[in-house]
């Protein structure tokens, strides 16, 4: 049985864009085991929420960009999102 750690779970969630089923497979644990571990770990709850927000932002911003409706705050959020994505990609490589 694989022992879960916060770092390993964060890495797996980052690698799979927050997809818990894929993360569980990567970690070699049942999906329910991963969900339970996340539910017991406030740091992972916040991290999973952040990934969800990043995905929502990534889905909305291209539409706003095409319409020319991007505020300075949106541009800053996009820059931060891109930086996090690039850091994740660099760690995975």
C-alpha positions in Angstrom: 0.0 0.0 0.0 1.3 3.4 -1.0 1.7 6.0 1.8 0.2 9.3 0.8 2.0 12.6 1.5 0.9 16.1 0.9 3.7 16.8 -1.5 3.1 13.7 -3.6 -0.6 14.4 -3.8 0.0 18.1 -4.8 2.4 16.9 -7.5 0.0 14.4 -8.9 -2.9 16.9 -8.8 -0.8 19.5 -10.6 0.4 16.9 -13.2 -3.2 16.0 -14.1 -4.8 19.4 -13.8 -6.7 18.5 -10.7 -8.2 15.3 -12.0 -8.4 13.2 -8.9 -9.0 9.9 -10.7 -5.8 10.2 -12.7 -3.9 11.5 -9.6 -5.1 8.4 -7.6 -3.9 6.1 -10.4 -0.5 7.8 -10.5 -0.3 7.5 -6.7 -1.4 3.8 -6.9 -4.3 4.3 -4.5 -8.0 4.0 -4.8 -9.8 7.2 -5.8 -11.8 7.0 -2.5 -8.6 6.8 -0.5 -7.3 10.0 -2.3 -10.6 11.8 -1.7 -10.6 10.9 2.0 -6.9 12.0 2.3 -7.8 15.3 0.7 -10.8 15.8 2.9 -8.7 15.3 6.0 -6.0 17.7 4.9 -6.9 21.4 4.8 -3.8 22.3 2.8 -4.8 19.9 0.1 -8.4 21.1 0.1 -7.2 24.6 -0.5 -4.8 23.4 -3.2 -7.5 21.4 -5.0 -9.8 24.5 -4.9 -7.0 26.7 -6.3 -6.5 24.3 -9.2 -10.3 24.4 -9.8 -10.2 28.2 -9.9 -7.2 28.1 -12.3 -9.1 25.8 -14.6 -12.2 28.0 -14.5 -10.1 31.1 -15.1 -8.3 29.4 -18.0 -11.7 28.6 -19.6 -13.1 32.1 -19.2 -10.2 34.3 -20.1 -9.8 33.4 -23.8 -13.4 34.5 -24.4 -12.9 37.7 -22.6 -9.6 38.3 -24.5 -11.4 37.8 -27.9 -14.1 40.3 -26.8 -11.5 42.8 -25.5 -13.1 42.6 -22.1 -10.0 41.9 -20.0 -9.4 44.2 -17.0 -6.0 44.9 -15.5 -7.0 42.5 -12.6 -7.8 39.8 -15.2 -4.5 40.3 -16.9 -2.7 39.9 -13.6 -4.6 36.7 -12.8 -3.7 35.4 -16.3 -0.1 36.2 -15.8 -0.1 34.4 -12.4 -1.8 31.4 -13.9 0.6 31.1 -16.7 3.6 31.4 -14.3 2.1 28.6 -12.2 1.6 26.4 -15.3 5.1 27.0 -16.5 6.5 26.1 -13.1 4.4 22.9 -13.1 5.6 22.0 -16.6 9.2 22.6 -15.6 9.0 20.3 -12.6 7.3 17.6 -14.7 10.1 17.7 -17.3 
